[in-house]
């Protein structure tokens, strides 16, 4: 358990940075893929040439999030018990629903093709993203209680940005927005992730450097 406390922040940082970086690198080997208009999970569709490495990474990413939980709990539990519990529950649901489920239940290249796997993937991702969306609010509360006002303010700004990008992400695949700037599902998803991850990334870097 002490190892998880020590390296949990590293695992958290690797999960968040890897989510954006590895998906971009894999997209370079998928000729018909667009980072601007296609979701990250589309890299794992049955026709994708990078399906296997992507799905393996998604499972690993979920595990990295789960590994980070003891470090988060140890640091924040004395500051706010209920808020900390909500934070780790939301992260755990995201890790399983939006990451690990993605590795085992792929979406199809076309959204018109609906399978049991794509339904499970869709439900897990929606629930995971919706819960993780509020993690910046929880980190803001914990940061203000810990007298880290700068991180608290950043967290609030990131929550507002994440809410905007998540809304655009949901709207992006609606037929009425097909010919507008809103039709950029991949862009909004990535900006949403950056907004949700940034407060935790700052906290993780601070905790890692404090230990060094």
DRENDO-1510 file (C-alpha; in Angstrom, 1 decimal, always signed):
<recs>
REC; n; res; u; v; w
REC; 1; UNK; +0.0; +0.0; +0.0 .
REC; 2; UNK; +2.9; +2.4; +0.7 .
REC; 3; UNK; +4.0; +1.9; -2.9 .
REC; 4; UNK; +0.6; +3.0; -4.1 .
REC; 5; UNK; +0.8; +6.1; -1.8 .
REC; 6; UNK; +4.2; +6.9; -3.2 .
REC; 7; UNK; +3.7; +6.3; -6.9 .
REC; 8; UNK; -0.1; +7.0; -7.1 .
REC; 9; UNK; +0.5; +10.6; -8.2 .
REC; 10; UNK; +2.8; +9.3; -11.0 .
REC; 11; UNK; +0.1; +6.9; -12.1 .
REC; 12; UNK; -2.5; +9.6; -12.2 .
REC; 13; UNK; -0.3; +11.9; -14.3 .
REC; 14; UNK; +0.6; +9.1; -16.7 .
REC; 15; UNK; -3.1; +8.2; -17.2 .
REC; 16; UNK; -4.1; +11.8; -18.0 .
REC; 17; UNK; -1.1; +12.7; -20.2 .
REC; 18; UNK; -1.2; +9.3; -21.9 .
REC; 19; UNK; -4.9; +9.6; -22.7 .
REC; 20; UNK; -4.2; +12.6; -24.9 .
REC; 21; UNK; -0.7; +11.7; -26.2 .
REC; 22; UNK; -1.2; +8.0; -27.0 .
REC; 23; UNK; -4.5; +8.6; -28.8 .
REC; 24; UNK; -2.8; +11.2; -31.0 .
REC; 25; UNK; +0.2; +9.0; -31.7 .
REC; 26; UNK; -2.0; +6.1; -32.7 .
REC; 27; UNK; -4.1; +8.3; -34.9 .
REC; 28; UNK; -1.0; +8.8; -37.1 .
REC; 29; UNK; -1.3; +5.2; -38.1 .
REC; 30; UNK; -5.0; +5.3; -39.0 .
REC; 31; UNK; -5.3; +7.0; -42.4 .
REC; 32; UNK; -9.0; +7.6; -42.3 .
REC; 33; UNK; -9.1; +8.9; -38.8 .
REC; 34; UNK; -9.6; +12.6; -37.9 .
REC; 35; UNK; -8.7; +14.0; -34.5 .
REC; 36; UNK; -11.0; +17.0; -35.2 .
REC; 37; UNK; -14.2; +15.1; -36.1 .
REC; 38; UNK; -13.9; +11.6; -34.6 .
REC; 39; UNK; -14.0; +10.6; -30.9 .
REC; 40; UNK; -11.0; +9.0; -29.2 .
REC; 41; UNK; -12.9; +5.7; -28.8 .
REC; 42; UNK; -13.2; +5.4; -32.6 .
REC; 43; UNK; -9.6; +4.4; -32.6 .
REC; 44; UNK; -10.7; +1.0; -31.1 .
REC; 45; UNK; -13.4; +0.2; -33.7 .
REC; 46; UNK; -13.3; -3.2; -35.4 .
REC; 47; UNK; -12.0; -1.7; -38.6 .
REC; 48; UNK; -9.2; +0.3; -37.0 .
REC; 49; UNK; -5.6; -0.7; -37.8 .
REC; 50; UNK; -4.6; +0.4; -34.2 .
REC; 51; UNK; -7.5; -1.4; -32.5 .
REC; 52; UNK; -5.3; -3.7; -30.4 .
REC; 53; UNK; -2.8; -1.3; -29.0 .
REC; 54; UNK; -5.5; +1.3; -28.4 .
REC; 55; UNK; -7.7; -1.2; -26.4 .
REC; 56; UNK; -4.8; -2.4; -24.4 .
REC; 57; UNK; -3.9; +1.2; -23.6 .
REC; 58; UNK; -7.4; +2.0; -22.5 .
REC; 59; UNK; -7.5; -0.9; -20.0 .
REC; 60; UNK; -4.0; +0.2; -18.7 .
REC; 61; UNK; -5.2; +3.8; -18.5 .
REC; 62; UNK; -8.2; +2.7; -16.3 .
REC; 63; UNK; -5.9; +0.7; -14.1 .
REC; 64; UNK; -3.6; +3.7; -13.7 .
REC; 65; UNK; -6.5; +5.8; -12.5 .
REC; 66; UNK; -7.5; +3.2; -10.0 .
REC; 67; UNK; -3.9; +2.8; -8.8 .
REC; 68; UNK; -3.8; +6.6; -8.1 .
REC; 69; UNK; -6.8; +6.4; -5.7 .
REC; 70; UNK; -4.9; +5.5; -2.5 .
REC; 71; UNK; -2.6; +8.5; -2.9 .
REC; 72; UNK; -5.6; +10.8; -3.5 .
REC; 73; UNK; -7.4; +9.4; -0.5 .
REC; 74; UNK; -4.4; +9.6; +1.8 .
REC; 75; UNK; -3.6; +13.2; +1.0 .
REC; 76; UNK; -7.2; +14.6; +0.9 .
REC; 77; UNK; -9.1; +12.5; +3.4 .
REC; 78; UNK; -8.0; +14.6; +6.4 .
REC; 79; UNK; -9.0; +17.7; +4.6 .
REC; 80; UNK; -12.5; +16.7; +3.6 .
REC; 81; UNK; -13.9; +13.2; +4.1 .
REC; 82; UNK; -17.1; +13.3; +2.1 .
REC; 83; UNK; -15.6; +15.4; -0.7 .
REC; 84; UNK; -12.7; +13.1; -1.0 .
REC; 85; UNK; -14.9; +10.0; -1.2 .
REC; 86; UNK; -17.0; +11.6; -3.9 .
REC; 87; UNK; -13.8; +12.5; -5.8 .
REC; 88; UNK; -12.4; +8.9; -5.8 .
REC; 89; UNK; -15.8; +7.4; -6.6 .
REC; 90; UNK; -16.2; +9.6; -9.6 .
REC; 91; UNK; -12.6; +8.9; -10.8 .
REC; 92; UNK; -13.2; +5.1; -10.2 .
REC; 93; UNK; -16.4; +5.1; -12.3 .
REC; 94; UNK; -14.6; +7.0; -15.0 .
REC; 95; UNK; -11.7; +4.6; -14.9 .
REC; 96; UNK; -14.0; +1.6; -15.3 .
REC; 97; UNK; -16.8; +3.0; -17.5 .
REC; 98; UNK; -14.9; +5.3; -19.8 .
REC; 99; UNK; -11.5; +3.5; -19.9 .
REC; 100; UNK; -11.6; -0.2; -19.1 .
REC; 101; UNK; -15.1; -0.7; -20.7 .
REC; 102; UNK; -13.7; +1.0; -23.9 .
REC; 103; UNK; -10.9; -1.5; -24.0 .
REC; 104; UNK; -13.4; -4.5; -24.0 .
REC; 105; UNK; -16.5; -3.0; -25.6 .
REC; 106; UNK; -15.7; -1.2; -28.8 .
REC; 107; UNK; -17.8; +1.3; -30.7 .
REC; 108; UNK; -18.3; +0.7; -34.4 .
REC; 109; UNK; -16.8; +2.9; -37.2 .
REC; 110; UNK; -20.3; +4.1; -38.1 .
REC; 111; UNK; -22.6; +5.2; -35.3 .
REC; 112; UNK; -25.5; +3.9; -37.4 .
REC; 113; UNK; -24.4; +0.4; -36.5 .
REC; 114; UNK; -25.5; -0.4; -33.0 .
REC; 115; UNK; -24.3; -3.6; -31.2 .
REC; 116; UNK; -24.5; -4.8; -27.6 .
REC; 117; UNK; -20.8; -3.9; -27.2 .
REC; 118; UNK; -21.4; -0.3; -28.5 .
REC; 119; UNK; -24.4; +0.1; -26.1 .
REC; 120; UNK; -22.3; -1.0; -23.1 .
REC; 121; UNK; -19.5; +1.3; -24.2 .
REC; 122; UNK; -21.9; +4.2; -24.7 .
REC; 123; UNK; -23.5; +3.8; -21.3 .
REC; 124; UNK; -20.1; +3.4; -19.5 .
REC; 125; UNK; -18.6; +6.4; -21.3 .
REC; 126; UNK; -21.6; +8.7; -20.7 .
REC; 127; UNK; -21.8; +7.9; -17.0 .
REC; 128; UNK; -18.0; +8.1; -16.6 .
REC; 129; UNK; -17.7; +11.5; -18.4 .
REC; 130; UNK; -20.6; +13.0; -16.6 .
REC; 131; UNK; -19.2; +12.1; -13.2 .
REC; 132; UNK; -15.7; +13.1; -14.0 .
REC; 133; UNK; -17.0; +16.5; -15.2 .
REC; 134; UNK; -17.6; +17.4; -11.5 .
REC; 135; UNK; -14.1; +16.4; -10.3 .
REC; 136; UNK; -12.7; +19.9; -10.9 .
REC; 137; UNK; -15.5; +21.2; -8.6 .
REC; 138; UNK; -14.5; +18.7; -5.9 .
REC; 139; UNK; -10.8; +19.5; -6.3 .
REC; 140; UNK; -11.7; +23.2; -6.0 .
REC; 141; UNK; -13.4; +22.6; -2.7 .
REC; 142; UNK; -10.5; +20.5; -1.4 .
REC; 143; UNK; -8.0; +23.0; -2.6 .
REC; 144; UNK; -9.7; +26.0; -0.9 .
REC; 145; UNK; -10.0; +23.9; +2.4 .
REC; 146; UNK; -6.2; +23.2; +2.0 .
REC; 147; UNK; -5.5; +26.9; +1.6 .
REC; 148; UNK; -4.4; +26.4; -2.1 .
REC; 149; UNK; -6.5; +29.2; -3.5 .
REC; 150; UNK; -4.7; +29.3; -6.9 .
REC; 151; UNK; -5.5; +25.7; -7.6 .
REC; 152; UNK; -9.1; +26.2; -6.4 .
REC; 153; UNK; -9.6; +29.1; -8.8 .
REC; 154; UNK; -8.0; +27.1; -11.7 .
REC; 155; UNK; -10.3; +24.2; -10.9 .
REC; 156; UNK; -13.4; +26.4; -11.1 .
REC; 157; UNK; -12.3; +27.9; -14.4 .
REC; 158; UNK; -11.6; +24.4; -15.7 .
REC; 159; UNK; -15.0; +23.1; -14.6 .
REC; 160; UNK; -16.8; +25.9; -16.5 .
REC; 161; UNK; -14.6; +25.2; -19.6 .
REC; 162; UNK; -15.2; +21.5; -19.3 .
REC; 163; UNK; -19.0; +22.0; -19.1 .
REC; 164; UNK; -18.9; +24.1; -22.3 .
REC; 165; UNK; -16.8; +21.6; -24.2 .
REC; 166; UNK; -18.9; +18.7; -22.9 .
REC; 167; UNK; -22.0; +20.4; -24.2 .
REC; 168; UNK; -20.4; +21.0; -27.6 .
REC; 169; UNK; -19.2; +17.4; -27.6 .
REC; 170; UNK; -22.8; +16.1; -27.0 .
REC; 171; UNK; -24.2; +18.5; -29.7 .
REC; 172; UNK; -21.5; +17.7; -32.3 .
REC; 173; UNK; -23.1; +14.6; -33.7 .
REC; 174; UNK; -26.6; +16.0; -34.0 .
REC; 175; UNK; -27.7; +16.2; -37.7 .
REC; 176; UNK; -28.7; +19.9; -37.4 .
REC; 177; UNK; -25.1; +20.9; -36.7 .
REC; 178; UNK; -23.5; +18.7; -39.4 .
REC; 179; UNK; -22.4; +21.7; -41.5 .
REC; 180; UNK; -21.4; +24.0; -38.6 .
REC; 181; UNK; -18.3; +24.6; -36.5 .
REC; 182; UNK; -20.0; +22.5; -33.8 .
REC; 183; UNK; -19.5; +19.4; -35.9 .
REC; 184; UNK; -16.0; +18.7; -34.4 .
REC; 185; UNK; -16.6; +15.9; -32.0 .
REC; 186; UNK; -12.9; +15.0; -31.6 .
REC; 187; UNK; -11.9; +18.5; -30.9 .
REC; 188; UNK; -14.5; +19.1; -28.2 .
REC; 189; UNK; -13.8; +15.8; -26.5 .
REC; 190; UNK; -10.1; +16.5; -26.3 .
REC; 191; UNK; -10.7; +20.0; -25.0 .
REC; 192; UNK; -13.1; +18.6; -22.5 .
REC; 193; UNK; -10.6; +16.1; -21.2 .
REC; 194; UNK; -7.9; +18.8; -21.0 .
REC; 195; UNK; -10.2; +21.0; -18.9 .
REC; 196; UNK; -11.2; +18.1; -16.6 .
REC; 197; UNK; -7.6; +16.8; -16.2 .
REC; 198; UNK; -5.7; +20.1; -15.7 .
REC; 199; UNK; -6.5; +20.6; -12.0 .
REC; 200; UNK; -5.5; +17.0; -11.1 .
REC; 201; UNK; -2.4; +17.3; -13.3 .
REC; 202; UNK; -1.3; +20.4; -11.4 .
REC; 203; UNK; -2.0; +18.8; -8.1 .
REC; 204; UNK; -0.1; +15.6; -9.1 .
REC; 205; UNK; +2.9; +17.6; -10.3 .
REC; 206; UNK; +3.0; +19.5; -7.0 .
REC; 207; UNK; +2.8; +16.4; -4.9 .
REC; 208; UNK; +5.5; +14.6; -7.0 .
REC; 209; UNK; +7.9; +17.6; -6.7 .
REC; 210; UNK; +7.1; +18.0; -3.0 .
REC; 211; UNK; +8.3; +14.4; -2.5 .
REC; 212; UNK; +11.5; +14.9; -4.5 .
</recs>
